[in-house]
């Protein structure tokens, strides 16, 4: 999986805060489960909709804002676990919805399976959450491909 610079330092700070405030498992993962997700994320290509680095770019853009929100939330007595979940969901939302605003950004969309494979979960529940997201995204991918096949057959029949 790709890496984001500064993530290790952020994770250490968050883990220290988790220990300080007595939070267990304050660690969330934002991910995509389609088999080609890493390839699409890492390889620069021209996509009709979306762009590569579809998860890293939102994280980088939101990094300072998320740190500020988490810090303010803790100062105001907020629960670190809830604050981290909100931050993870904000990254996910920006990654999957950006292309509606600007076609050249966000997760590339062909069948919609990559977007549908997105998930946020406690890292301790990663395997189960990823498996569930993958099943949903595969159903969407297969339905879209079947629809295209039917459409192609209809067009061929008309000729």
N, C-alpha and C positions, 0 to 999 in steps of 0.2 A: 504494500500500500504506500502511496506517496506520503511525504512528510511536509509539515509546515514549520518554517523557522520560528523560533520563539515559543513553540508549543510546549516543549519540555519544561521551560522556565515557568510558564503559566500553570502547567499541571502541578509543579512543585509548590507554587504559591497556593493554589487551590487545595492541595492535599494538606498543607500546613494549616490553612484556615479550617479545613474539615476536622483536623485533629484538635485544634484550639477550641472549636465550638462543639466538639463531641458528635460529629456527623459521621455515620458509617456509610461506606460505599458511595461517596459523593463524587461519582465519576460517570460521565455520560458519553455515549458514542453517537455520532451522526454518521450515517453511512448509506451506501447504495449497494444492492446485492446482485444486480445483473452481472453475468460473467464478464462482460466487456466493459464494465464500469471503470476499472482502473485504466484500461487502454484509452477510452474516450477522455478520461480526466487528464491523462498525461501527454497524449499526442496531439500536437497542434494541427488542426485541419480546418477547412472551411465548411462549416455546418450551415444548412439552410436556417435552422433555428437553434440557438444556443451556442455554447463555446466550450473549449476545454478549460480545465481548472475550475469547473462549475461549483465545486465545494470549497476549494481553497480561496478563491476570490471573495466570496461573501464573508468567510472567516476573517480574512485580512481587512476587509472594509469595516467590519463590525467590531474588531478586536478592542479598540480603545473604548468604544461605547459599552461593550459587554463588561469590561473590567470596571468601568465607572458604575454601571447599573448594579453589579454584584457588590461592589464596595459600599455603595449607598444603601443597598438592601440590607446588608449586614449591619451597618451603622444604625439603621432604623429597626433592628430587631428581627429582620427577615430570616427565614430558614435557608441555609446555604444550599441544601438539596433542591429546594424549589427554585431558587435563583439560578442554579446551574441548569436545571431542566428548562427554564424559560430561555436561557441563553442558547442552549442547544436547539430548541425549537425555532428560535429566531434565525439561526444560521440555516437550518433546514428550509424554512419558509422562503428565505431569500434565494437559496440555491434552486429550488424547484419552481418558483413563481416569477423569477426575474425576466424570463424570456417573453412573458406577456407584455411587459413594459418596453423591453428593448430586445428585438429578435436576435441580436448578436451576442447576447449574454445569457447566463444560466445554463441549466442542464440541457444538452442537445435532445431534441425530440424527433423521433422517427415514428416508432410504434406507440410511444408513451410508456413503454415498459421500464425504461431507465428511471424516469420520473416516479413511476409507481413503486419502484424498488427502494425508495428512500425510507429511512426509518431513524428514530431517535429512541435510545434505550439506555438504561443503566448498563454500564459495561459488564457487570456481573450477570446480566440476562442477555448478553450479546447473541449467543448462538440461537436461542429460541426466537428472539425478535427478528434476526436476520433471516431465519428459515421462513417465518411467517410472511415477511415482506417479499421474499423471493417467490413464494407460491402465488401471492396476489399479482406480482408483476409478470410472472410467466403466463398466468391466465389472460391478462391484458394483451401481452405480446402475441399469444396464439390466436386470440380473437381478432386482433387487428390483421394479422397475416392471413387468416381465413377469409376475412372481409375483402382484403385486397385480391386474393385468389378468385373469389366469386366475381368481383368487379371486373377483373381481367378476362375471365371466361365470358361474361356478358358482352364485353366490348368485342371480343374475338368472334362471338356468335353473330353480332350485328353486321360485321364486315362480310 
